[in-house]
Amino acid sequence: MKKAIIQGMCCPGCAKDVKAVLSAIYGISNVQVFLEQGYALFDGYVSKEIVAAALKEEGYHLVDIVKEP
């Protein structure tokens, strides 16, 4: 599982949008968004650049992706 730290989410609508964006990326599955903590968890092997570009297109900023234990 990977953790994407995301800036720009401010409401449940944003969280739903981020979940849709991440879920639409080929190779990503099991997306869970945690609005108040500012991150999303997902399974898959996708480059940070692809995730950052998809989020940026929707107005969000990817801070980092870290591997969850």
C-alpha positions as a LaTeX table, in Angstrom:
\begin{tabular}{lrrr}
\hline
Residue & $x$ (\AA) & $y$ (\AA) & $z$ (\AA) \\
\hline
Met1 & 0.00 & 0.00 & 0.00 \\
Lys2 & 1.23 & 3.49 & $-0.82$ \\
Lys3 & 0.35 & 6.80 & 0.81 \\
Ala4 & $-0.05$ & 9.89 & $-1.38$ \\
Ile5 & 0.17 & 13.11 & 0.62 \\
Ile6 & $-2.08$ & 15.62 & $-1.13$ \\
Gln7 & $-2.64$ & 19.36 & $-0.64$ \\
Gly8 & $-5.77$ & 21.18 & $-1.73$ \\
Met9 & $-8.54$ & 18.95 & $-0.37$ \\
Cys10 & $-10.92$ & 20.99 & 1.75 \\
Cys11 & $-14.29$ & 19.21 & 1.71 \\
Pro12 & $-15.94$ & 15.83 & 1.13 \\
Gly13 & $-16.45$ & 16.79 & $-2.52$ \\
Cys14 & $-12.68$ & 17.23 & $-2.91$ \\
Ala15 & $-12.06$ & 13.83 & $-1.34$ \\
Lys16 & $-14.55$ & 12.23 & $-3.74$ \\
Asp17 & $-12.87$ & 14.01 & $-6.67$ \\
Val18 & $-9.39$ & 12.83 & $-5.59$ \\
Lys19 & $-10.66$ & 9.26 & $-5.23$ \\
Ala20 & $-12.09$ & 9.40 & $-8.76$ \\
Val21 & $-8.87$ & 10.85 & $-10.19$ \\
Leu22 & $-6.66$ & 8.22 & $-8.56$ \\
Ser23 & $-9.04$ & 5.36 & $-9.38$ \\
Ala24 & $-8.98$ & 6.36 & $-13.06$ \\
Ile25 & $-5.19$ & 5.92 & $-13.30$ \\
Tyr26 & $-4.27$ & 2.60 & $-14.91$ \\
Gly27 & $-2.44$ & 0.45 & $-12.37$ \\
Ile28 & $-3.99$ & 1.95 & $-9.23$ \\
Ser29 & $-6.59$ & 0.11 & $-7.15$ \\
Asn30 & $-8.15$ & 0.08 & $-3.67$ \\
Val31 & $-8.14$ & 3.88 & $-3.29$ \\
Gln32 & $-9.06$ & 5.27 & 0.13 \\
Val33 & $-9.03$ & 9.03 & 0.77 \\
Phe34 & $-8.59$ & 10.54 & 4.23 \\
Leu35 & $-9.72$ & 14.15 & 3.91 \\
Glu36 & $-8.88$ & 15.46 & 7.38 \\
Gln37 & $-5.42$ & 13.88 & 7.37 \\
Gly38 & $-4.70$ & 15.06 & 3.81 \\
Tyr39 & $-3.71$ & 11.79 & 2.18 \\
Ala40 & $-4.89$ & 8.85 & 0.11 \\
Leu41 & $-3.90$ & 5.19 & 0.30 \\
Phe42 & $-3.76$ & 2.97 & $-2.78$ \\
Asp43 & $-2.31$ & $-0.22$ & $-4.21$ \\
Gly44 & $-0.33$ & $-0.28$ & $-7.44$ \\
Tyr45 & 2.89 & 0.60 & $-9.18$ \\
Val46 & 2.60 & 3.98 & $-10.87$ \\
Ser47 & 5.23 & 6.70 & $-11.11$ \\
Lys48 & 4.96 & 9.72 & $-8.87$ \\
Glu49 & 4.98 & 11.95 & $-11.96$ \\
Ile50 & 1.84 & 10.33 & $-13.38$ \\
Val51 & $-0.03$ & 10.70 & $-10.09$ \\
Ala52 & 1.15 & 14.31 & $-9.67$ \\
Ala53 & 0.08 & 15.24 & $-13.21$ \\
Ala54 & $-3.38$ & 13.71 & $-12.81$ \\
Leu55 & $-3.95$ & 15.50 & $-9.50$ \\
Lys56 & $-2.56$ & 18.82 & $-10.79$ \\
Glu57 & $-5.01$ & 18.71 & $-13.70$ \\
Glu58 & $-7.83$ & 18.75 & $-11.13$ \\
Gly59 & $-6.28$ & 21.47 & $-8.95$ \\
Tyr60 & $-4.56$ & 19.37 & $-6.27$ \\
His61 & $-0.89$ & 19.17 & $-5.36$ \\
Leu62 & 0.93 & 15.90 & $-4.68$ \\
Val63 & 3.48 & 16.47 & $-1.90$ \\
Asp64 & 4.94 & 12.96 & $-1.89$ \\
Ile65 & 4.22 & 9.25 & $-2.16$ \\
Val66 & 5.56 & 7.03 & 0.60 \\
Lys67 & 5.32 & 3.28 & 1.11 \\
Glu68 & 3.13 & 2.25 & 4.02 \\
Pro69 & 4.38 & $-0.68$ & 6.11 \\
\hline
\end{tabular}
